[in-house]
Amino acid sequence: MSLVFNFTFVPWFRSVAPYIHMHRGKTFVVAISGEAIHAGKLQSLAQDLALIQSMGVKIVLVHGFRPQVNEQLLAKGHQPQYANGTRITDDVALDCAQEAAGQLRYEIEAAFSQGLPNTPMAGATVRVISGNFITARPIGIVDGVDYKSSGLVRKVDVQGIKQTLNAGSMVLLSPFGFSPTGEAFNLAMEEVATSVATALQADKLIFVCEVPGIALNPMAPVSEDNPIDTELPLDSAEKLLAQLPPANRPEDLAFYLQHCVKACKAGVERSHILPFAVDGALLLEVYMHDGIGTMIVDEKLESLREASNEDVGGILQLIEPFEKDGTLVKRSRTEIERDIGQYTVIEHDGVIFACAAMYVFDNEKTAELAALTVSPQSQNQGDGEKVLKRIEQRAKALGLQSIFVLTTRTMHWFIKRGFIPVEPDWLPASKRKAYNPERGSRVLVKKLS
């Protein structure tokens, strides 16, 4: 049994290691909905956050308290009031919000203080620091609706938060802010998290919430035939958001997506929507290649896109050295011009740094990933994975069940990313006829969920 465990644990740990290195020293803003805490997920989330912090990640934790405030209101015989998805905070609601925030802060601090033997928190020392890091202002009266003590973020104490993070502590923020005159305002957790992530220029904004993510077909329910789209480019997310009705409830598709888009447009490179219903969702998203929810990616700094005729020269220049050393099969300019619509490229300042082509075999519901190439100048920076992800997205959108690759020198790179070796007999009939056994290419396949 232990030998089998070793054979599974060691490859898994090695596959996780690059992500541990990648995220060390980075800043994550993690927003946990009040619904997640209400569902009893606080202990497991605290354990996972403590583990992530122990691997060198700086964490700002923002908690919500929507259901907890509603419970307090109902216990006092007071109905929750909303307008356009925003709570109207009268004096009773403000008292309930302050009580709920105090109770939740106590529970969260207690969760991070546990250190029982034989638990993930054993030996962990997590200092949780909260404070008046948020300056707020009132929403006021909008379209005739007086939101009373509901507010908006006016300013984030970036220096204070950074000093706390650099001292090795986790920052805990409740959805409250204070005016310069000392007034308290009830804030939306989503707006606090987005404002803090933007002000810090955080590396990630992560919402752990009720929704599983954005499906490949967003207008249909999530299912085996309509799985979660694990990576959504910012421009695609903006287009989707424009098609969706206004979000008034957390269950609405646009509710968290609008904040992810806002953060990415303001400089946060990656924002995530994760389901709290999946145990270990944070770990799966942060340390696994495919993740578990939806990641919205800002690609302004480098353009990941489908190729056009203007890219032919750049692709030829990129792949030529790899053709000369035998890594790639020789392709002529005519072939690339003919197939340019099949290529995906990463371009930065007019230079092509990575490319790959996808050739579809409709009858077999599969596609070949070909000519995956990354410039030596940008290797080990994740460009190969970005191109692979985009090819997978294109294949999924076409309803394909798998992608395959023929390679002579990079087999292990593909295996680490979910490909498995198969015999050449697996290949589609037309590709099998063109297969050159003298080249000795290995065939690897990845199933698309």
C-alpha positions in Angstrom: 0.0 0.0 0.0 2.8 2.4 0.9 4.6 1.8 -2.4 1.4 2.6 -4.3 1.1 5.8 -2.2 4.7 6.8 -3.0 4.1 6.4 -6.8 1.0 8.6 -6.6 2.3 11.2 -4.1 5.7 11.9 -5.6 4.5 12.8 -9.1 1.7 14.8 -7.6 4.0 16.8 -5.4 6.4 17.4 -8.2 3.6 18.7 -10.4 2.5 21.1 -7.6 6.0 22.5 -6.9 6.1 24.9 -9.9 3.0 26.6 -8.6 4.4 26.8 -5.0 7.5 28.6 -6.5 5.3 30.8 -8.8 3.1 32.1 -6.0 5.7 32.7 -3.3 5.8 36.4 -2.3 2.6 37.1 -4.2 -0.4 38.9 -2.7 -3.9 37.3 -2.9 -7.1 39.0 -1.8 -9.5 36.2 -0.8 -13.2 37.0 -0.4 -15.3 34.4 1.4 -19.0 34.9 1.2 -21.1 34.9 4.4 -23.0 32.0 2.8 -19.8 29.9 2.9 -19.4 30.5 6.6 -23.1 29.8 7.1 -22.7 26.5 5.4 -20.0 25.4 7.9 -17.0 25.8 5.6 -15.0 28.2 7.8 -12.8 25.5 9.4 -11.7 23.9 6.2 -11.2 27.3 4.5 -9.0 28.5 7.4 -6.9 25.4 7.2 -6.4 25.8 3.4 -5.6 29.5 3.8 -3.1 28.8 6.5 -1.4 26.2 4.3 -1.3 28.7 1.4 0.2 31.4 3.6 2.8 28.9 4.9 4.0 28.6 1.3 4.9 32.3 1.1 1.7 33.9 -0.1 0.5 37.2 1.4 -3.2 37.0 2.1 -5.8 39.6 2.7 -9.0 37.9 3.8 -12.4 39.7 3.3 -15.5 38.0 4.8 -19.1 38.6 3.9 -22.0 38.4 6.3 -25.2 38.7 4.2 -27.1 35.7 5.7 -25.8 36.4 9.2 -27.2 40.0 9.1 -30.5 38.7 7.7 -30.8 36.2 10.6 -30.2 39.0 13.1 -32.8 41.2 11.4 -35.4 38.5 11.3 -34.8 37.6 15.0 -35.7 41.2 15.8 -38.8 41.1 13.6 -37.2 43.3 11.0 -37.3 42.4 7.3 -34.1 42.8 5.2 -34.4 45.6 2.6 -32.6 45.7 -0.7 -32.7 47.9 -3.8 -30.9 46.9 -7.0 -29.1 44.2 -5.1 -27.7 46.6 -2.4 -28.8 46.5 1.2 -30.6 49.5 2.6 -29.0 49.9 6.0 -31.3 51.6 8.5 -30.4 51.9 12.2 -31.6 48.4 13.0 -29.7 46.9 10.1 -26.6 48.7 11.1 -26.8 47.3 14.6 -27.3 43.8 13.2 -24.4 44.3 10.8 -22.1 45.3 13.7 -23.1 42.4 15.8 -22.7 39.9 12.9 -19.3 41.3 12.0 -18.1 41.1 15.6 -19.3 37.5 16.0 -17.7 36.5 12.6 -14.4 38.1 13.4 -14.3 36.2 16.6 -15.1 32.9 14.8 -12.5 33.6 12.1 -9.7 34.4 14.6 -10.6 31.3 16.6 -10.4 29.1 13.4 -6.9 30.4 12.7 -5.8 29.9 16.3 -6.4 26.1 16.3 -3.3 23.9 16.4 -4.5 20.4 17.4 -2.1 17.5 16.6 -2.9 15.5 13.5 -4.7 18.4 11.9 -3.6 20.7 9.0 -3.2 23.5 11.6 -0.8 21.6 13.8 2.3 23.7 14.3 0.9 26.7 12.4 1.2 30.2 13.7 -1.2 32.5 11.9 -1.4 36.0 13.1 -4.7 37.7 12.0 -4.7 41.5 12.1 -7.8 43.6 11.5 -8.2 47.3 11.7 -9.6 50.5 10.2 -8.0 50.0 6.8 -11.0 51.2 4.9 -12.3 54.7 4.6 -15.9 54.9 3.4 -18.5 57.3 2.2 -22.3 57.0 2.0 -24.1 55.8 -1.1 -26.7 58.5 -0.5 -29.9 58.8 -2.4 -29.9 57.1 -5.8 -33.0 57.2 -8.1 -35.1 58.2 -5.2 -33.8 55.4 -2.9 -32.1 56.4 0.4 -29.5 53.7 1.2 -29.0 55.3 4.6 -25.9 53.7 6.3 -24.9 51.7 3.3 -21.6 53.0 1.9 -18.9 52.7 -0.8 -15.1 52.5 -0.4 -13.5 55.9 -0.5 -9.9 54.9 0.3 -7.8 51.9 1.1 -4.9 52.2 3.6 -2.4 50.5 1.2 0.7 51.3 3.3 -0.9 49.9 6.5 -2.0 46.7 4.8 1.4 46.2 3.1 3.2 46.7 6.4 1.0 44.2 8.1 1.5 41.6 5.3 5.3 42.2 5.2 5.4 41.5 8.9 4.0 38.0 8.2 0.4 38.5 9.3 -2.8 37.9 7.5 -5.0 40.9 7.1 -8.7 40.4 8.0 -11.3 42.9 6.7 -15.0 43.0 7.5 -17.3 44.8 5.1 -17.3 48.0 7.1 -15.7 51.3 6.6 -15.5 54.5 8.6 -15.8 58.1 7.5 -13.3 60.8 8.7 -16.0 61.9 11.1 -16.2 58.5 12.6 -19.5 57.3 11.0 -19.7 53.5 10.3 -21.0 52.3 6.9 -22.1 48.9 5.9 -20.2 47.9 2.7 -20.7 45.1 0.2 -18.0 42.4 0.7 -17.5 42.2 -3.1 -16.8 45.9 -3.4 -14.4 45.9 -0.4 -12.5 42.9 -1.9 -12.3 44.5 -5.4 -11.2 47.9 -4.1 -8.5 46.4 -1.9 -7.2 44.1 -4.7 -7.1 47.0 -7.0 -5.4 49.4 -4.5 -2.8 46.8 -3.7 -2.4 45.7 -7.3 -2.8 42.2 -6.0 -1.7 39.2 -8.0 -5.1 37.5 -7.5 -8.6 38.3 -6.4 -10.5 35.2 -5.4 -14.2 34.9 -4.6 -15.2 31.8 -2.7 -18.9 31.9 -3.1 -22.2 30.2 -4.0 -21.7 29.8 -7.8 -19.4 27.1 -9.3 -18.0 29.5 -11.9 -18.9 30.4 -15.5 -20.0 27.5 -17.7 -18.7 27.1 -21.3 -22.3 27.9 -22.3 -23.1 30.5 -19.7 -26.8 30.6 -20.6 -27.3 26.9 -19.7 -26.9 25.1 -16.3 -23.6 23.5 -15.5 -23.5 19.8 -16.4 -21.2 17.2 -17.8 -22.1 18.4 -21.3 -21.7 22.1 -20.2 -18.7 22.2 -17.8 -17.0 25.1 -16.1 -14.9 27.3 -18.4 -11.7 27.3 -16.3 -10.1 30.3 -18.0 -11.9 33.3 -19.5 -10.0 36.1 -21.2 -11.0 39.6 -20.0 -12.4 40.7 -23.3 -14.6 37.6 -23.4 -15.7 38.3 -19.8 -16.6 41.9 -20.7 -18.7 40.8 -23.7 -20.5 38.2 -21.6 -21.2 40.7 -18.9 -22.7 43.1 -21.5 -25.2 40.3 -22.5 -26.3 39.5 -19.0 -29.2 41.1 -17.0 -28.3 43.3 -14.0 -27.3 41.2 -11.0 -29.4 41.6 -7.9 -28.7 38.3 -6.1 -25.5 36.4 -5.4 -26.8 33.5 -7.5 -27.0 35.7 -10.5 -24.3 35.0 -13.1 -23.1 38.6 -13.3 -23.0 39.2 -9.5 -19.4 38.1 -9.0 -18.3 38.4 -12.6 -18.8 42.2 -12.7 -16.3 42.5 -9.8 -13.8 40.2 -11.4 -14.0 42.2 -14.6 -13.7 45.5 -12.7 -10.6 44.3 -10.9 -8.8 43.0 -14.0 -9.5 46.2 -15.9 -7.9 48.1 -13.0 -4.7 46.1 -13.1 -5.3 42.9 -11.1 -4.0 40.2 -13.5 -6.2 37.3 -12.4 -9.5 37.1 -10.6 -11.3 33.8 -9.7 -14.8 32.6 -9.0 -14.7 29.4 -6.9 -17.5 27.2 -5.4 -17.3 26.8 -1.6 -19.3 23.6 -2.0 -16.2 21.8 -3.3 -13.8 20.9 -0.5 -10.3 22.2 -1.1 -11.5 24.6 -3.9 -8.8 27.1 -3.0 -6.0 24.6 -3.1 -7.3 23.1 -6.3 -7.5 26.5 -8.0 -4.1 27.8 -6.8 -1.9 24.7 -7.2 -3.5 22.6 -10.0 -3.1 23.3 -13.7 -6.8 23.1 -14.6 -8.2 24.5 -11.4 -11.8 24.1 -10.2 -13.6 27.4 -10.9 -13.3 30.2 -13.5 -10.3 32.4 -13.8 -10.7 35.8 -15.6 -7.3 36.7 -17.1 -6.1 40.2 -18.0 -4.2 39.8 -21.3 -3.5 43.5 -22.0 0.2 43.2 -21.3 0.6 40.5 -23.9 -1.9 39.5 -26.5 -3.0 35.8 -26.5 -5.1 35.5 -29.7 -5.8 33.7 -32.9 -3.3 34.4 -35.6 -3.8 36.5 -38.7 -2.0 36.7 -42.1 0.2 39.5 -40.6 1.6 36.9 -38.2 3.1 34.5 -40.8 6.5 36.1 -40.8 6.7 36.1 -37.0 5.7 32.5 -36.7 8.3 31.4 -39.3 11.0 33.3 -37.4 9.9 31.7 -34.1 9.8 28.1 -35.3 12.8 28.1 -37.7 15.5 27.3 -35.0 13.4 24.4 -33.7 13.0 23.1 -37.2 16.7 23.2 -37.8 17.5 21.2 -34.6 14.8 18.6 -35.4 12.4 19.5 -32.6 9.7 20.5 -35.1 8.8 19.2 -38.5 9.7 21.6 -41.3 6.8 23.8 -42.4 7.0 26.1 -45.5 5.6 29.6 -45.7 2.9 28.3 -48.0 1.8 25.8 -45.5 1.6 28.3 -42.7 -0.2 30.9 -44.8 -2.7 28.1 -45.8 -3.2 27.1 -42.1 -2.9 30.5 -40.4 -6.5 30.3 -39.2 -5.5 27.2 -37.1 -2.8 29.0 -35.2 -2.9 30.7 -31.8 -0.1 33.1 -30.8 1.2 35.2 -28.0 2.4 38.6 -29.2 4.0 41.4 -27.2 5.0 44.7 -28.7 4.6 43.3 -32.2 6.8 40.2 -31.6 5.5 36.6 -31.6 6.8 34.8 -28.5 4.7 31.6 -28.7 2.5 29.8 -31.1 0.6 26.5 -31.7 -1.8 25.2 -34.3 -4.9 23.1 -33.9 -6.1 20.7 -36.6 -9.5 19.3 -36.1 -10.6 15.7 -36.9 -14.4 16.0 -36.7 -15.3 12.4 -37.2 -13.1 11.3 -34.3 -14.1 14.3 -32.1 -10.4 15.1 -31.5 -7.8 17.7 -32.6 -4.1 17.7 -33.1 -2.0 20.3 -31.2 0.9 21.0 -33.5 3.9 23.3 -33.6 3.7 24.4 -30.0 6.7 26.7 -29.7 7.9 29.2 -27.1 10.7 31.7 -27.7 13.9 31.0 -25.7 13.5 34.6 -24.4 10.3 33.7 -22.6 10.6 30.1 -21.7 9.7 29.1 -18.1 7.3 32.0 -17.9 4.1 30.0 -18.6 3.6 31.0 -22.2 3.4 27.4 -23.3 0.7 26.7 -20.8 -1.2 29.8 -21.9 -1.2 28.7 -25.5 -2.2 25.1 -24.5 -5.1 26.5 -22.4 -6.4 28.5 -25.3 -6.2 25.5 -27.7 -8.1 23.4 -25.1 -10.7 26.2 -24.9 -11.1 26.2 -28.7 -11.4 22.4 -28.8 -14.0 22.4 -26.0 -16.0 25.1 -27.8 -16.2 22.9 -30.8 -17.5 20.0 -28.8 -14.3 17.9 -29.1 -13.5 15.2 -26.6 -9.7 15.2 -26.7 -6.6 16.7 -28.1 -3.4 14.9 -29.1 0.2 15.7 -29.8 3.1 14.1 -31.6 6.4 14.9 -29.9 10.0 13.6 -29.9 11.6 15.7 -27.1 8.9 17.3 -24.9 6.9 14.2 -23.8 7.3 14.9 -20.1 6.1 18.5 -20.4 2.8 17.3 -21.8 2.5 14.4 -19.3 2.7 17.0 -16.5 -0.2 18.8 -18.1 -2.6 15.8 -18.2 -1.6 14.1 -21.4 -1.1 10.3 -21.5 1.0 8.2 -23.9 -0.9 6.0 -26.4 0.1 3.8 -29.3 0.2 5.3 -32.9 -2.8 3.1 -33.7 -4.9 5.4 -31.6 -4.5 8.2 -34.2 -7.3 9.2 -36.5 -7.2 7.2 -39.7 -5.9 10.1 -42.0 -3.3 11.1 -39.4 -2.2 7.5 -38.9 -1.5 7.2 -42.7 0.8 10.2 -42.5 2.6 9.0 -39.4 6.3 8.6 -40.0 7.7 5.8 -37.7 11.3 6.7 -38.6 10.9 10.0 -36.8 9.9 8.1 -33.7 7.4 10.6 -32.4 5.5 9.7 -29.3 1.7 10.1 -29.3 0.0 11.7 -26.3 -3.6 12.3 -25.7 -5.5 14.6 -23.2 -9.2 14.1 -22.6 -11.3 17.3 -22.3 -13.8 17.2 -19.5 
